[in-house]
Amino acid sequence: NDESLHANHYMGELYRRLGDLNNADEYFKRALDINNNDPQLLNNYGVFLCEKSNFKEAENYFDMVLTNPLYKGKAKVYENLGLCAKIKGNLAESEKHFRRALIMNPKLSKSLLSLAQLKFDQRNKVSAYSYFQQFSKLSRQSPESLWLGVLLEKERGNRNKMASYALRLKNQFPHSKEAE
């Protein structure tokens, strides 16, 4: 039974990542019928629901994971709550969850980059730069992070670093909206 739980869970996650929401939902529900206490499954289903804009339901699944005293991956759940709040447009809630995630695990790159972007948007350049530096030490650059690097270095008046980020963006991600 564990095998079919994992098979359905992974199929649900695969379809979610491919953007096939109907099949993803079907496989996630099959897995939940087998075991509705598996924290990893509950967490991934919460992410799925959030991407479908079912925010309240998503938060319920994240809460179920957070109340599990044995689950070790709670930092990631707070990161997912932060990403969900960001999609929802609640930036204060988003920031609270990302900060909580980083207290538990200071190496969560999505939380670091999200806080860097949030602080930049709030005109808090010092915090934005600090989060961006931490992110850059831990994670590969993405189109979003390189673009933020361009903006941060522009603010700091550092033309060389700004040009360096812009060049990397054009070379590594020529078809991204950030490169354009």
C-alpha positions as CSV (number, residue, x, y, z in Angstrom):
1,N,0.0,0.0,0.0
2,D,3.0,2.3,0.7
3,E,4.1,1.7,-2.9
4,S,0.8,2.9,-4.4
5,L,0.8,5.9,-2.0
6,H,4.2,6.9,-3.3
7,A,3.4,6.2,-6.9
8,N,0.2,8.3,-6.8
9,H,2.0,11.0,-4.9
10,Y,4.8,11.2,-7.4
11,M,2.4,11.1,-10.4
12,G,0.5,14.0,-8.8
13,E,3.6,16.0,-8.3
14,L,4.9,15.2,-11.9
15,Y,1.6,16.4,-13.4
16,R,1.6,19.5,-11.2
17,R,5.1,20.4,-12.5
18,L,4.0,19.8,-16.0
19,G,1.0,22.0,-15.5
20,D,-1.6,19.3,-16.0
21,L,-3.8,20.3,-13.1
22,N,-6.7,17.8,-13.7
23,N,-4.4,14.7,-13.7
24,A,-2.4,16.2,-10.8
25,D,-5.5,16.6,-8.7
26,E,-6.7,13.1,-9.5
27,Y,-3.4,11.4,-8.5
28,F,-3.1,13.6,-5.4
29,K,-6.6,12.6,-4.3
30,R,-5.8,8.9,-4.9
31,A,-2.7,9.3,-2.7
32,L,-4.7,11.1,0.0
33,D,-7.3,8.3,0.0
34,I,-4.5,5.9,0.8
35,N,-3.0,8.0,3.5
36,N,-4.1,11.5,4.5
37,N,-1.4,11.9,7.2
38,D,1.7,11.8,5.1
39,P,3.4,15.2,5.7
40,Q,5.2,15.4,2.4
41,L,2.0,14.6,0.5
42,L,0.0,17.2,2.5
43,N,2.7,19.8,1.8
44,N,2.9,19.1,-1.9
45,Y,-0.9,19.1,-2.2
46,G,-0.9,22.4,-0.4
47,V,1.5,23.8,-3.0
48,F,-0.8,22.4,-5.7
49,L,-3.9,24.0,-4.2
50,C,-2.1,27.4,-3.8
51,E,-1.1,27.3,-7.5
52,K,-4.8,26.8,-8.3
53,S,-5.6,29.9,-6.0
54,N,-7.4,27.7,-3.5
55,F,-5.6,29.6,-0.7
56,K,-7.8,28.7,2.3
57,E,-7.7,25.0,1.5
58,A,-4.0,25.2,0.8
59,E,-3.3,26.8,4.2
60,N,-5.4,24.0,5.9
61,Y,-3.1,21.4,4.4
62,F,0.0,23.3,5.4
63,D,-1.4,23.7,8.9
64,M,-1.9,19.9,9.1
65,V,1.8,19.4,8.3
66,L,2.9,22.1,10.9
67,T,0.9,20.3,13.7
68,N,2.8,17.1,13.1
69,P,5.4,17.1,15.9
70,L,7.6,14.5,14.1
71,Y,8.0,16.3,10.7
72,K,11.4,17.8,10.2
73,G,10.8,19.8,7.1
74,K,8.7,22.6,8.7
75,A,11.0,25.4,7.3
76,K,10.0,24.4,3.8
77,V,6.3,24.5,4.8
78,Y,6.7,28.1,6.0
79,E,8.5,28.9,2.8
80,N,5.5,27.4,0.8
81,L,3.1,29.5,3.0
82,G,5.2,32.5,2.1
83,L,5.1,31.7,-1.6
84,C,1.3,31.1,-1.3
85,A,0.8,34.5,0.5
86,K,2.9,36.2,-2.2
87,I,0.7,34.7,-5.0
88,K,-2.3,35.8,-3.0
89,G,-0.9,39.3,-2.9
90,N,-0.5,39.5,0.9
91,L,3.0,40.7,1.2
92,A,3.1,41.3,5.0
93,E,1.9,37.7,5.6
94,S,4.4,36.5,2.9
95,E,7.3,38.3,4.7
96,K,6.3,36.9,8.1
97,H,6.4,33.3,6.7
98,F,9.7,33.7,4.8
99,R,11.3,35.1,8.0
100,R,10.0,32.2,10.0
101,A,11.3,29.7,7.4
102,L,14.8,31.3,7.5
103,I,14.9,31.2,11.3
104,M,14.5,27.4,11.0
105,N,16.7,27.1,7.9
106,P,18.8,30.1,6.8
107,K,19.7,28.4,3.5
108,L,16.3,28.4,1.9
109,S,17.1,30.1,-1.4
110,K,13.4,30.9,-2.4
111,S,12.9,32.6,0.9
112,L,16.1,34.6,0.6
113,L,15.3,35.7,-3.0
114,S,11.7,36.5,-2.2
115,L,12.7,38.6,0.8
116,A,15.4,40.4,-1.3
117,Q,12.7,41.3,-3.9
118,L,10.2,42.3,-1.2
119,K,12.7,44.6,0.5
120,F,13.7,46.1,-2.8
121,D,10.1,46.9,-3.6
122,Q,9.8,48.4,-0.1
123,R,12.8,50.6,-0.9
124,N,14.8,49.0,1.8
125,K,18.0,48.6,-0.3
126,V,20.3,47.6,2.6
127,S,18.1,44.6,3.6
128,A,17.4,43.7,-0.1
129,Y,21.2,43.7,-0.8
130,S,21.9,41.6,2.3
131,Y,19.3,38.9,1.4
132,F,20.5,39.0,-2.2
133,Q,24.1,38.4,-1.2
134,Q,23.0,35.4,1.0
135,F,21.0,34.0,-1.9
136,S,23.9,34.4,-4.3
137,K,26.3,32.5,-2.0
138,L,23.9,29.5,-1.8
139,S,22.0,29.2,-5.1
140,R,22.4,29.3,-8.8
141,Q,21.2,32.6,-10.4
142,S,17.9,32.6,-12.2
143,P,16.5,35.3,-14.6
144,E,14.7,36.8,-11.7
145,S,17.7,36.9,-9.4
146,L,20.0,38.3,-12.1
147,W,17.5,41.1,-12.9
148,L,17.3,41.9,-9.2
149,G,21.1,42.0,-9.2
150,V,21.0,44.5,-12.1
151,L,18.5,46.7,-10.2
152,L,20.4,46.5,-6.9
153,E,23.8,47.4,-8.5
154,K,22.2,50.2,-10.4
155,E,20.9,51.6,-7.1
156,R,24.3,51.3,-5.6
157,G,25.9,53.1,-8.6
158,N,28.1,50.1,-9.3
159,R,28.1,50.1,-13.1
160,N,30.6,47.2,-13.5
161,K,28.6,44.8,-11.4
162,M,25.4,46.0,-13.0
163,A,26.9,45.3,-16.5
164,S,28.2,41.9,-15.3
165,Y,24.7,40.8,-14.1
166,A,23.1,42.2,-17.3
167,L,25.6,40.2,-19.5
168,R,25.0,37.0,-17.6
169,L,21.3,37.5,-17.9
170,K,21.5,37.9,-21.7
171,N,24.0,35.0,-22.1
172,Q,22.4,32.5,-19.8
173,F,18.7,33.3,-20.3
174,P,18.4,35.1,-23.7
175,H,14.7,34.2,-24.0
176,S,13.6,35.3,-20.6
177,K,11.3,38.3,-20.1
178,E,14.0,39.7,-17.8
179,A,16.6,39.7,-20.6
180,E,14.2,41.6,-22.9
